[in-house]
Amino acid sequence: MRVAVIMGHEIAHALADHGAERATQQMGAQAIGQILALGIGQVIPSMEDDFTVWARQSAC
């Protein structure tokens, strides 16, 4: 009986197209992650350059 209930529940999800909703949410999350990665990629190199300059000046 439990298996039938679970199967019915999963079939209802498939019919309601929840899989497509989940895929859309994941794509949105990936896009946000890529945007953040690009932003961080722009910030970190400049921080690294600042640290390199500071380290060279401190070594003298």
C-alpha positions as CSV (number, residue, x, y, z in Angstrom):
1,M,0.0,0.0,0.0
2,R,2.8,2.5,0.9
3,V,4.5,1.8,-2.4
4,A,1.3,2.7,-4.3
5,V,0.9,5.9,-2.3
6,I,4.5,6.9,-3.0
7,M,4.2,6.0,-6.7
8,G,1.0,8.0,-6.9
9,H,2.7,11.0,-5.3
10,E,5.6,10.9,-7.7
11,I,3.3,10.5,-10.7
12,A,1.4,13.5,-9.6
13,H,4.7,15.5,-9.4
14,A,5.6,14.3,-13.0
15,L,2.1,15.3,-14.2
16,A,2.4,18.7,-12.5
17,D,5.7,19.3,-14.2
18,H,7.6,20.0,-11.0
19,G,10.7,18.8,-12.7
20,A,10.7,21.7,-15.1
21,E,10.2,24.1,-12.2
22,R,13.2,22.6,-10.4
23,A,15.3,22.8,-13.5
24,T,14.4,26.5,-14.0
25,Q,15.3,27.2,-10.3
26,Q,18.6,25.4,-10.7
27,M,19.4,27.4,-13.9
28,G,18.6,30.6,-12.0
29,A,20.9,29.6,-9.2
30,Q,23.7,28.8,-11.6
31,A,23.3,32.1,-13.3
32,I,23.6,34.0,-10.0
33,G,26.6,31.9,-9.1
34,Q,28.3,32.8,-12.4
35,I,27.6,36.5,-12.0
36,L,29.0,36.4,-8.5
37,A,32.1,34.5,-9.7
38,L,32.7,37.1,-12.4
39,G,32.4,39.9,-9.8
40,I,34.7,38.2,-7.4
41,G,37.1,37.5,-10.2
42,Q,37.3,41.2,-10.9
43,V,37.9,42.1,-7.2
44,I,40.4,39.5,-6.2
45,P,43.1,40.2,-8.8
46,S,43.2,43.8,-7.8
47,M,43.5,42.8,-4.2
48,E,46.3,40.4,-5.1
49,D,48.1,43.2,-7.0
50,D,47.7,45.5,-3.9
51,F,49.1,42.8,-1.7
52,T,52.1,42.3,-4.0
53,V,52.9,46.0,-4.0
54,W,52.6,46.1,-0.2
55,A,54.8,43.0,0.2
56,R,57.5,44.4,-2.1
57,Q,57.5,47.7,-0.3
58,S,57.7,46.0,3.1
59,A,60.6,43.8,2.1
60,C,62.8,46.9,1.3
